[in-house]
Amino acid sequence: MENLSYIKWETIFDFMTDAFKAAGVPGEDALICADVLCESDRRGIESHGCNRFKPIYIDRINDGILNPVTNYEVLKETPTTLVVDAHDGMGMVASHRAMKTLIKKSKKYGMAMAAIRNSSHYGIAGYWASMAVKENMLCITGTNARPSIAPTFGVDNMLGTNPLTIGFPTDEEFPFMLDCATSISQRGKIEYFARNNMPTPEGVVIGNDGKSLTDSKEILQDLISGDAAFAPLGGIGESTGGYKGYGYSVVVEILSAALQAGSYMKMLTGMDSSGNKQPYHLGHFFIVIDPEAFLGSDSFKKTCGDILRSLRASEKAPGHDHIYTAGEKEYLCWLKRKDTGVPVNQSVQKDLLAVRDMYGLDYTFDFE
């Protein structure tokens, strides 16, 4: 089992903010990046929280493949659309700025869409949907990623885990928030398994021989070498509907690349033809809709809430006493964690200490 320690929310937020600034990220941008990572841990999504702070962001900045200063270039803009080149800067910063613009456009015109190219990992997709939800708006967002999903009847990792994320405001204490990859699992989860010496469940990853792989540490290496790939939602083959997850992943890939003339699939490996590290050149898309342009936000939120309450009140299967709706578990997780802080295992503890010592930051953690 994991050896967990807890860090106060204020402490981890301040630490990551200061570390980002030490790595060259401007102050206001560092606040955004730290908040996105903390939000992931607030929701219990450890695969995208502070455990990715060092390997996905700090290490990439130090490797010269992620620009700490984001050159946000607007390539084209209309009253309801926006196309941006992030020039391999901080994906979280470019996304935040684009979402602020879309919210303003949607309040005026009813809906708006943005497409970003040459970006980087933008954190949990649900963060961007939440920005709209807090303004009583709907949001659909997605991003492509380094290739790791095999198409149905294939074994080559062609597509990213490509989340298709949807957020709706409701009249409840929490929104409807569907934030998940189009694969059965995603790389961050395998990293979590590997750090904790846990096997990957059967049917999640397929090898070149078409058989399921379970050794988490080997899977991480095989994903890089191309000897393994994630199965799409629905699983391997067609019998359990794997073609559905495959299809949704392609939708996200296209919307993350075609509207902005960006990179896609094997172009996103993070390696050049000689095997050297290079920026990932990721793409994102965001659609924001204001229900006031229809029959009003109060009407939308009430109907949405009624639907969700009806689902939770429906008959339970034997052995189960609760039916959840998307976003509910994350809300319940926050209620438990808001007073305890963020849980960090020994591997993450080492990463935090390494970053602290790298930049000479004046922090002492309770787990030391």
N, C-alpha and C positions, 0 to 999 in steps of 0.2 A: 504494500500500500504506500501511497504518497506520504512523505514527511512534510506536512504543510505548516507554513507560518503565515501570519496575517500582517499586512501593512495598512496603516490608516490611509483613507482615500486622499486626504490632503497631502500626505507625505509622498505617495507614489505619483500623484499628479505634479507636484512641485519638482520632484526628482526628474521625471521624464521631460518636463518642460526645460529645466536647466541643462539636462544632457543634450537635448535637441539644439538648444542655443549654443552649447559648447561645440557641437558638431557643425555649426554654421547656419542653422536654420534661424531666420529672423524671429524676434520675440513674439509678435502676434501670430505668426505661423506656427511657432512651437506650441503655443497654447492650444491651437486647433488640433495639432497632431496628438498631443498628450490627452486631450479630452476624448478623441475618437477611440484611442486604445483603452482608456479607463471605462468608456461606455460599454465596450465589449465585455470587460470583466464585471461591470455592474449587472449585465444581463446573464452572466454565467457562461459566456461564450469564450472559454479560455483559449480556444484555438486561434483567436485573433486579438487577444489582449496583450498584457505586458510581457507575456512570454515570447512574443514576436518582436518586441521593441528592439532588442539588439540584433538578431540575425536578419530581419527583414528591412530594418531602417538604418540603424547605426552602422552595421557592418557594410551595407551597400553604399552608404555615404563615404565611408573610409576606403572602400574598394574603387571609388571613382565612377560608379555606375548609377548613382542617384544624386541628382543635384539638390543640395540643401536649400538653395534659393530658387524659388519657382518663377520662371519666366512665363507668365500667363498671357498668351497671345490670342486675341480674338480674330479668327480667320474670316468669319462671316456672321452677321447678326441681322435678324428681322424682328418685327414686333413680337413674334411668338417662337423664334428659334435662335439657337446659339451654337456656333462651332468654335472649339478652342484647341490650341496646341499648347500642351503643358511643358514641352521641351525637356522631358525626362526629369521634371521636378517632383515635388512631393504631391502624390496623388490626392492626399487628404486636403491639401491646401487648394488645389485646383478645383476639386469637387465642391468644397465649401463655398468658394466664390461663385461657381456656376449655379449652385442651388439658391444662393441669395438672389441672383439675377432672375432665375426662373420663378421664384416666389413672387417677386415684384411684377413680372410679366403676367403671371397667372391671375393675380389680383385685378389686373387691368383688362386682360383679354380672355380670361376663363381657363386657358391652358397654355402650356409652353413646353418645349423640349430642347435639351442640350446634348451635344455629342462632343467628347473630348478624345484627342489622340496624343500619342507620345507621352503618356502618363506613367504612373507607377502604382503600386498596391494602395488602394484607397480605404483600407480598413474594412470594418463590417459594413455591408451594403445598407443594413437597417439604420445606420446613423443618418444617412442622407434621406431616407424615407421619413425618419422621425422629424427632420427639419421641416418638412412639409406638413406632417401631421400636427405639429405644435401650432401651425398656422391654420388649422382646420381644413387642410387640403389633402388630396390623395397623391400618392407618388408611386411610380414604377421605375426601378433602376436596375442596372446590371453592369457587369464588367467582364471582359475576357481575361485570360490568365495564361501562364506558361502551360503548354500542352501536357495533359495528363489523363484525359478520357479517351477511351477507344470507341469508335462508332460501332453500332450493333453489327455483329458478325465479323468485326475486326479485332486486332490485338495491338495496333499501333496507337500510341498516345497522341492523338491529333488535336483534340479540343481541350480547353481549360475547364476547370470545375465550374466556371461561368454561372454565378448566382443570378437568379431571376427573383427580385425582391419587390414586395408590394406592401405598402402601408396605408391603412384607412383610419381616419379618426372615428371614434365612437362616443356614445354618451356614458361610457363606463370609465373606471379609473385608469384603464390601460387601453391602448389602441389595438387594432388587428395588425399584426406585423409578421408577415411570412418572409423569412430571411433564411434561405437555404441554397446550397449548391445544386446543380443539375446532375451531379454524380451522387452515388449512394453516400459517399463520404468525401472528404477533401484532404489536401496535403497537411494542413495544420493539425487535423485529427490524428493522422499517422505519426506526425512528429510528436504529438502528445503520447501516443502509445509507445513509441520508441524510447522516449525519455523515461518512461515508467516501466520499461521492460515488459510491456503487455503485447499480446499478439493482436493482429488485425483480424476481425471476424471473417469467416468464410463468405465468399461471394462478393466481396467489396473490391478486390483488386485481381486483375487477370494477367497471367504471364504470357509470354510469346507462344507457349504451347497450348494456350486456350484454357488452362487450368487455373483455379483460384490460388492466390498466394496469401500467406498469413504471417510471415516473419517481418515485423514492422521495420526493423533496421535495414534489412535487405531490400524491402520494398522501396524505401527512400532512395537507395542507391540505384535500384532498377528503374525507378521513375525517371531519374536523370539520364541514365544510359539508354533509355528507350526499351528496356527489357520487361517493363511492366506498365500497366495502364489501369486507371479506375474504370469500373463498370458504371454506366449511366444509371440514373434513377430507374428502377424497375428491374435492374439486374442484367446478368449476362444472357444474351440472346433475346428472343421475342416472347417466349412462353409466359414470362411474368411482366411483360410490358416494357422491356428495356428500350425499345424503339421510341417510347414517349419521352424519356429523359434525354435520349440522344437528340431528338427533334428540338426540344426546348433549349438544349445546349447550343445547337446550331443557330437558333433564333438570337440568343444572346451574343454569340460570336459575330453574327452579321450586323446587329445593331451597334456593337462596340467597335466596328471597323468600317463598314461600308458608307455610312453617312458622313464620316469624317475623313475618308480616304486614309485609314490607318492600317496598322499591322495586324496580322491574324495568324492563328494556328502555329505552325513551325517557325514563324518569324519571331515568336515570343519566348524563345528558349532561354534568353539571357546569355547566349554564347554566339560568338561570330564563327565564321567558317573554319578558323584555326583553333577553335576550342577556348578562346579567351573570353573572359567575362565582358558583357556589354549591357547597356540599359535594356529594360524589358519592353519599352514602347507600348504599354498597355492602352486600351481604349475603354471608355465608360459611356453610358447613356443615362439620361434622367428625363422622366416625363412627370410634370406636375399639373394637377387638375384642381380647379377651385369649384366645389359643389355649389357655390353661390351662383355660378353661371347656369345651373340646372334649376332645382327647386329649393336650394338653400342648404347650408351646412347643418342646421339643426335637424331638418328632415332626414338628411343623409345619415347623420350620426345616430338618430333614433332608430331608423330601419336597420342600420348595420348592427347596433346593439341588440335589437330584438332577434335578429338572425343568430347572433352568437349565443345569446342567452337560451334560445330554443335548442341549439345544438348541445349546450352543456346540460340542459335539463332532460334530454332524451334518455331512453332506457339504456342502462349500462350493461356491458357484457359481464358474465359471471366472473367474480374475482376482482372486479374493478368498481371503484366507488366515485370516480370522477372522469368526466370527459373534458379535455382541454381545447381551447381555441388558440390559434397562432398569436403569440405575444403574451399569453397568460403566464406561462412558466417563467419567462424572462422577468415579468413584473414580480412574481412571487419570489424569484431569486433575489431581486433587488431589495425586497422587504427584509429578507434574511441577512443580506450582506451590508446594508447601509450602515449598520452599527459595528460590524466586525471588521470591515476593511476587505482588501483584495487578498485572496489566498494565493500563495506562491510556493511551488515545490522547490526542492534543492537545486535542480537544474536552473530554474529561473533566478533563484537567489544568487547563484554563481555568476549569471549573466549581469545582474544588477550591480554586483560588487566589481565585476570587471569593467563595466562602463564607468562606474564611480571613480575607480582608480585610474582609468585611462585619461579622464578629464580633470582629476584632482578635485572632485566635488566634495563639499563638506556635509556629508550625510552619514548617519549611523543608523542601522536597521536593527529592530528587535531580535531578528534571528541570528545576529552575529554572536 
